Amino acid sequence: MDTARRPTLAVIGGGIIGRICALAAADAGWQVDVYDAGPTRRAAQVAGGMLGALGEGHPGEGRLLDRSAASSAMWPDWIDRLGDPGIRTAEDSLIVATTAADGEYLRQMAQFVWSEQVGGDRLRPLRAREARALERSLSTRVHSGYLAVGEGALDNRRLLAALRIALVDAGAHWHRIAITALSDVTADQVLVAAGMATPRLLPEIALVPAKGEILRLHRNRESVPVPTRVVRARVEGRDVYLVPRADGVVVGATQYEPSALDDHAPRAGGVADLLADAVEIMPGLATYDLAEAAAGIRPCSADGLPIIERVDARTVVAAGHGRNGIVLAPDTAARVVRLLAG
């Protein structure tokens, strides 16, 4: 690149995807400006931060699972780049069932879906007592499960903060403003990574909103210890996850169609189901403090794969990551930088 003048990039969107793409571009020699509408519109504030390709995998999602696994393998280098090892809150995941039927569901997933993405000892079947030996606070109702080695988790809010600091250190400029038209920004290239606001700027990009709730439970002096692994459970046909944080756990997640794009209020039924299933799988959580109940709107694509492509000579889009935004962030950043480089 021309050392006399760095090419300029405007990034519209200050979530995980926008920030990591902006930082990757800055590292590649671009002068970056980030335009962020603020945290109230940011799905990344309401996330578990799991890096598991398996726990999120479903039949027919082979391409997504492959991409998720490859992207997850990039996260250690990114954590080193950010210089904050505390971003990672777990190294592995326990995937457990509470009934024989749930156990059979997990067995079929392991045999017919997950086995194509793993090798060696990355996915280990567990009896109930073996699972409880790894996480002693698990309920005696645990029927069976799997240990997913290397399928850890990140603290999403700590990650957002670390990316912001790294961007400032890299010389990027931050603007707290909602962009309503691409003509509002002046740059050689524009990256639109604005979540559900993306179609307002690029009407040809079709996204489907999915609402999801999470709970944050804080440990107090009477509480059992925080789990050391992500716990993903199947409770009588429902899915729940428990993700460790320094001060407690994040519990999630429901997923359904929102009533509107500004529908950020958690529903009583969703909160009740999450609490009941969390305590069912780890009874000691009943002693934790309920610190937060929140909901976010996830932008989903029609086929489940994120939309990362060049729209025109000046514009690139990265959107539609759905429930996989954090795990897919490094892969997305690499693809965006290649698109910007032509």
N, C-alpha and C positions, 0 to 999 in steps of 0.2 A: 504493500500500500504506500501511497504518497506520504512521506514523513513530514512534509511541509504543512499538509492539511489533512487532519484525520476526517474520514467520512462520518457523517452525522446520522444518528438513528433516534427516532422518536418511538418510545414504547408506550402504548396506551393500555394501561392496566397494571396495578401494583400488587397483584396477588403473587402466589408462589411462582406461577408460570412466567408472568411478566418480569419478576425480579431476577429469576435465575437466567432467563434469556438475556436480560439487560446486562447482567454481570458477565455472562459468557461472551457477549458481543464486546463489552468494554475490554475484557482480557484479550480479545482478538484484534483490538486496535480501533474500535469505533468510539466516537464521542457520543455519549448516550444521555438523553433526557427522558425521564419517566414521568408520565402523567397519571396520577392516581386519584380516583374519585373518593377514596376514603374507606375505612374499615367496615362501615355499615353495609357496603355492597360486596364484601369480600368473602367468598365461600371458604377460603383457606383459614379464616378465624374459627370455623366450625368444622374441625376435622380430627380424626384419630391419629393421623400421621403414620399409618402402617405401611411397611415396605413389602408386604407379602403378596407375591404373585399368585400363590396357591389359594390362600383364604378368600381371595376375591374372584377366583376363576370359576367359570361355569361352562357347561357344554356348549360347543360352537365358538368359543372365544380363544382358539389356539393362537391366532396371530397376536391378540392382545396379551395373552400370557407370555408368549415369547418376548414381546417387546418390554413387558413389565419386568421380567427376569433380567434382561440385559440392562435395563435402566437402573434397577436396584443395585446391580454390581458396580455402577458408577458412583454411588453415593459416598463410599469411603473417601474417594479423592475429593469430592465436593466438601465433605466435612473438614478434611485437612485444609482445603482452600479457605474455608470460613474461619478456621482456627478456634472452633468451639466444640470440643468432643462431647460436651454436655447436651448437645442437640440430640444425640442418639440416646434413647431411653430404654431400649431393649434390643437384644441380639437375636433372639429366637421367638417362635410362636408355638403355643400349644393349641391344637385344634381338637376340641372334645365334644362328646355327645352325652346326653343325659338319659336317653332311652335306647332300647335295642333298635327301634326303627330309625332313630337319629344316627346310631352307630352304623347301620347298614347303608344309610345315605352317604356318610363319610367314606365308607369302604368303597362304594361304587365310584365316588368322586376320585378317590385315590387311585383306583385301578384304571379307570377309563379316561380321566381328564388330567389329573395332576401328574401321573406317571410320565407323561410325554414331556414335562417341563423339568423333571428332576432326575438326578442320578446319584449313585452311591448311597451315602447315609443321610442325605438331605431331608428325607421324609421317613420317619421311623414310627411304625405302629406301636401303640402303647396299650397295656391293660389299665384298668381303672387304678389299681394300686400304684402302678408306675407313674401315671399322670399325677396322682396326689403326692407321690414322693418328690416330684419336681416342683410342685406348687402346693404346699401343705395346707393352704387355706381353701382349696377346692372342696366342693360339696361331696359328700359320700354318695350323692346321686349320679356322679360321673360314671358312665358306663364303659367308655373306651375312648380312644383318641389317637392323635398323631403328634409327634414333635417335628416341626418344620424348622430345620437348622438354617440360620442365616436370614430368616424372615422376621426382621426386627421392626423397630418403630422410631420415629423422630418426633420431637416436640415441635408441633407446627408453629406455635407462636414464637418460640425461641428462634426457630428457623427464619421466620419472617424478619425478626429483628436483626439477626446476623447478616442476612442478605442486604438489608437496608444499610447497615454499617459498612459492609464490604463495597457496596455501590458508591457510597460517598467517598470512601478511601480510594476507589478507582477513578474518581473524578467525574462521576455521573451527577447530573442535576435532577432534583426532585421537585415536582410541581403538584400541589394538592388542588386539583381542578378536574371536573368532569368534562371530557371532550365530547362534543355533539356532532362534529363533522371532521373528516380527515383534513379538510382545508384549514382547520384551526391550528395545525402544527406545521412548522417549517423544518424539514430535514431531508437528507438525501434518500433515506429509507424510513418506512413506518412499519412497525410491528403492532398488530392489533391482538392483544391478549386480555380482553376485557370481560371474559366470562359471558354471562347472559346479556351483557350490554353489547356484545360483538355484533349481533344482527342489526342493531340500530345504526352502526357505522358501515357495516357490510351486509346489506339485505340479502345477498345471494348465499350467505352462510346460514344454514338452517340448524338450529339447536333446540333441544327439548329440555325444559326445566324439570329437575327432580328435587323435591324437598327432603331434607334429612335432619333429624334431631340428634343432639348429643347431650350428655350430662357430664359435669365435672364434679367429682367427689373428692373432698380433701380429708386426709387422715388427721385424726386428733390423738390425744394421749391415750385414749381407751381403745384405739383401733388396732386391728391386725396389720402386719406389715404390708406394704405395697407389693404386688406381684413383681417378680423379676423378669417375666416374659409377657408377651402379648398373649391373652387368652381369648380365643375365638370359640364360641360355643354354639351348639345346635340344641335348643331347648324346646322339645315337643314341636319340631318343625319350624321354629323361629330362630333367627340368627341374632346373636348379640356378641359384642366384643368388649374386652376390658384392656385398656392400653395404659401401661405405667407412665406416671409423671413423677417428678421429684417430690411433689407434695400430695400425691394421691393417684387417682385413675380417671381416664376418660372412658365413658360408657357410650356406645352407639351400636348400630345406628339404624333408625327407621329410614324408609325411602318411599315416597309417594308423590303424586302430582300436587303442586301447590295451587291454591285458589287464585293467586296472582303473583307477579314477579316480585312484589314487595311484601310477600307473605313470609315474614321472618319470625312470627310468633310460634313458639313450641306448643303443640296440642297436648291437652291433659292426658288423652288416651295414649299417645306415643310416649310421654314421660312415664306414665304408670307402667306400661309394658316393659320399658327399658329397666326401670328400677326393679320390678318383680323378677325379670330374667337375670339381671346382674346378681341379685341376692340369692337367687336359686342356684346359680353356679358357684358363687363365693359368698356364703352366708355372713362372713365377717364384715362385708361391706355395709351391712345394716348399721354399724356403729360409726361410719364415716359421715362427715357433714356434706349436705347437698349445697355446693357452692355456686352452681350455675346450671341452668337449662337453656339451651340455645338451639336455633334452627338456622340452616343455610340453604341456599338454592344452588344446586350443582348444575352446570351446563353440560348436557349430554349430546352426543352425536347419534345419528340414526343407527349406525352399525357398531357403536361402542368404541371405535377407534378414534383418537383425537384427530382433528382437522389441522394439519400442519402443511401449508402450501403457499405458493406465491399466487396472489390475486391479480396483480398487474405489475408493471415495471417498477413501481415504487412501494408496493404494499405486500406484506407477508402477514398471514394469520396463523395463530396458534390457539385453538379453542376446542371445546367439546370433550374435555378429559373426564367428565363425570366423577365417579367415585375414586378415580385413579390419578388424580392430579399430582400428588406428592411423589408417588412411586415413579411416575412417568416424567417428572420434571427434568432430570439430567438428559434423558434421551431427547426430549423436546428441545432443550437448549442446543444440543449438538446439531439437530436437524435444522433449527432456525439459523444458526451461524453458517451452515453450509448453503442454505438458501440465500442468505444475505451476500455470501461470497460469490454467488452465481455459478 
